Amino acid sequence: MGSAIPTPACEHGRMDASPASIQCSTGPFWTFELEHAFDILAEAGFKEIELMVTRDRATQEPDLPHRLAEERNIKIASIHAPFLVISKTVWGLDPLGKIRRGAEMCRALGCDSMIVHPPYLWERRYARWLGREAEEFSETTGVTVAVETMYPRWTAGRRMRGYRWLEAADLYDSCPTIAMDTSHVTVARQDILDVYSILKDKLVHIHLSDNAGDGRDGHLELEQGVLPIERFLGEIRRTHYRGAISLELAVRKYVKDDRSLVDMLRRNREYVENVLGREEKLQKGMPRTKPDQKVG
């Protein structure tokens, strides 16, 4: 089986032949029946999705998701393994066991990318595996293991670490492939443009959402928070990123309003596609004044 390690998303300004993949995560749909979630995503125009493995047994085996996707002409392009606190017992407690099970799930679904969380401070064996064996595992199985950016807990202004590698540079140095979550980065009190610049050569997956800047992992709709989303997407375009962009947007307020939910998801998808599809070149950094323009 060929190597699962993709060509770096951004490499010396060279453009890969294929565009970035626009996906939507089923993670925020945890209160929905899986079939209902697939119906909504299909109606919103998504051709690719990221399947979150949750406590819902329907997400833990490939048969039903595969059938639902085929019936709606949707591709399950990636899965998020059960690393959340609320799903910590799904597929067992051992993170390496989860990864092996996730790779089997990926192969059954025909996808080649799996999102995982970094190790907790006490998970030394898992940390060693990511640093020494994850790349070979991906080459052998055909499934890329992308480690997601996470954030600390803040207590009375103090930073309390639970996960390893909360700094972008540490994550970059420790893992062969990475997933960046814009909401997580913001809760960690880091700048999404700076973090992207650090991670881009190992970045294969982006969880995209806005954030209110209030310390909560809100996963807001795009342009509904404080993040420079348009500029971030412009930087993605400028650097020729060709990994996945997965919209991971809170849907709680739409639980009883399918029509508005579909409209919201479609609007956010089209926004990303429109910004990435612009032809004009973006200058890096702040806009420059014209030669005949006076400052002050």
N, C-alpha and C positions, 0 to 999 in steps of 0.2 A: 504494500500500500504506500502511496506517495506521501511526502512530507506534509504534515498538517500545519506547520508553521508558515503563516502567510508572508508574502512579500511585505516589508515594513510599509505601514500606511503612508508614511511621508518619508521620502528618501532623496535628499539633495535636489529637490524641486522637480523630480521626474514624475510624470503622470502614468499611473497604471491604466490599462485599457478600459476597465469597467468602472462605473460610477459608484458612489457610496450607496449602500443598501439601506433603505428606509424601512424600519420595522416598528411594531408597537408591542409593548410588553403586556402580557396578561396578568402581571403581578398585582396591579391595583384592582383587578376584577375578582378578588378572592371571595367576595360575597355573592358573586354571580354563579349560576350553573355554567359549566364549561361550554355547553352548546350555545347558550345565550350569549356568552362573551364572544365566541367565534362569529355568531350572526352579526353582532354589532361591529366587530372589526372588519368583516367583509363588506358590510353596507357602507362603512366609512372609507372604503377604497384601498385598504391595505392589502398588498400582495404577499408580504412577508411578516411574520410575527416572531416574537420571543416568548416561549412557553415557560412560565414559572411553575416549578414543581412545588406544590403546597401540601397541606394536610388532606386536601380533597383527593381521594383515591383515583379519581378520573384523570388526574394529572401525573400520576406516579407510574403508569404503564403506557406504552406507546399506542396501543390498539385504538382506543377511542379518539385521542387527539389526531392520530393519523387519518382516521376515517372522516372526522369533522373537517379537517383541513382539505382533504381531497374533494369532498362534496362541495366546498365553497371556493375551490380553486385558489387556496392559500398555501403558501410554503411555510412550514415551521423551520425557520432558518437558524435558530439557536435555542438553547434551553438555559434557564437559570436553576442551578442545582439547589436543593433545600438546605440553605445555610442560614436562613433567618432564625431568630430566636423562636418564633412560633412554629417553625417546622424542623426544629433541631433533631427530633427523633425520627423523622422520615428517612428511610433508607439507612437507618442505624445512626449511632453517634460518632463513628469514626469518619473523619473528613475524607480520608483516602478511599474508604469503602463507598462513600457517596460519589466520589469522582469516578471510580470504576463503574458503578451502577449508571452514572450519568453518561459515560461514554457508550455503554450498551444501548441506552435510550436514544442517544444521538444517532448511532448507526441504524437503529430500527426506524427512526423518523427520517433518515436521509439528510441530517444536518451535521455540520462539522465544527460547531462552536458551543462551548459551555462556560457560563459565568459562575465563578465561585467567590467566596469571601476570603480575605487574608486570614492567617492563623491568629488565634488569641495568643496572648503572651506566653501562656503555658504549653502551647501546642508545638513543641520543639521538633517532633518527628515530622509533622506536616510542613513546618517551615523548611526543614532540610530537604524534604521531597520536592517542594516547589523550586528550590534553588538548584538542586542537583539532578532531579529525575523527570521533572514535568515536561521538559522539551523532548526528551526521548520518548516519553509516554505519548505525547501528541504525534510524533513522527510514526510511532508504531500503530496507534489506533486510528489515526486520521481525524482526531478531535482536538481542537485547540482549547486549552484550559486558560481562560482569561481571568486574572485576579482583579477584583473590583476595588476602587478607591473607597475607603471607609472613613469614619470620623470618630473623635473622642466624645466622651460625655463631659459636659461642662457643669461644675458644681460650684456655686458662689464665685464664678469667674475663674475657677481653677480647672485645668485640663487634666482629665482622668483617662488614662489610656487603658483600653481593653484589647484592641487589636494591635498587631505589629504593623510596621511600615506605614504609619499614617502620613508621613511626609512623602511628597511625590518622588523626590530623589531616592529615598530609601526603597520605595516600591519598585522603581525603575531598576535599581541595582539588584533587587532580590528575585525578580520574576521574569520569565522569558516573554510573556504576553500579558496585556493589561486591558481592563475595562474601566473607563472613567465615568463617574456619575456626577453630573453638574450640581445636583442638590447636595449630595454628600460632601463634595469639595467645599461648598459654601458653608455648610454646618461646621466644617473643620476650620473655618475662617481663613480660607485660602482663595486666591483669585483664579477663576476658571481659565483665563487666558494664559497665566503663568504656568499653571499645572499642565495645560495642553502642550505648551512649548516644551516642557520637561519630558512628558510621556510619549509624545507623538510617534517616535520611531518604534515603539513597542505596542502602540495602541491599536487594538482590533475591534473595539466595541465601545460605544458611547451611550449611556443612559441620559437622555436629554429631557430636561424640565427646567422651569424657572423656580425661584425661591424668594421668599419675602424678606430674607435677611434677619429673621427674628430668632435664629438658633434652632428652628424646627426643620425636620426633613419633610418639607411640605409638598414637593413635586407638583408645583403649580403649573397651570397652562402657560405656554410661551407668551412673553410680553405682558404677563400679569404680576411680575415681581420686579426685583431690583437688578437682575443679572443682565449683562450686555449680550443678549442672545444673538441679535443680528450680527454684531461684530464677531462673536464666537463662530457663528456659521460662516462668516466671511473669511475668517482665518482657516477654517476647515477647507474651504474652497481654495484659498490662496496656496495652501500647502499640499493640495492634491490628496487629502485624506481619502482612502478608498475602503475603509472598514465599514462596520455597521453603525447606524444611528438609530437607536431604539427609543421611541417616545415612551416615557414612563410617567404618566400623568394621573393625578388623583381624580377619582371618579365618584367619590362619596356623595356629592350633592346631586348627582344625576341618577342615583339608584332607581328612582321611580319615574324617570323621564328619558326613555330610550331615544326619542327624537332629538332632544337637546344634546344628549351624549354623542350620538352619531355626528351631529353638526359640529360639536366641539372637536372631536377627533379628526374629522375631515379638515376642518379649518387649520388645525395645528400641522397636520401632514402637508397640506398645500403650502402653508407658510414656509416650512423647511424646504420643500421642493423648489419653491419660487426663489428663495434666497440662494440656494445652492446652484440654481440654474442661471443666475445672472451672468451676463457675458463680460461686464466691465471689470477691469482689473482693480484690485484693492491694494492700496498702499499699506505697508506695515506701520503700525503706530498711529499717532494722532494725525488728522488731516493737515497738510502743509498749506501755508498761505500762498496765494498766487504772486508772481513777481511784482505786479502793480498794486498789490493789496497792502495797505498799511496796517500795522498792528498797534492797538492802543489809541 
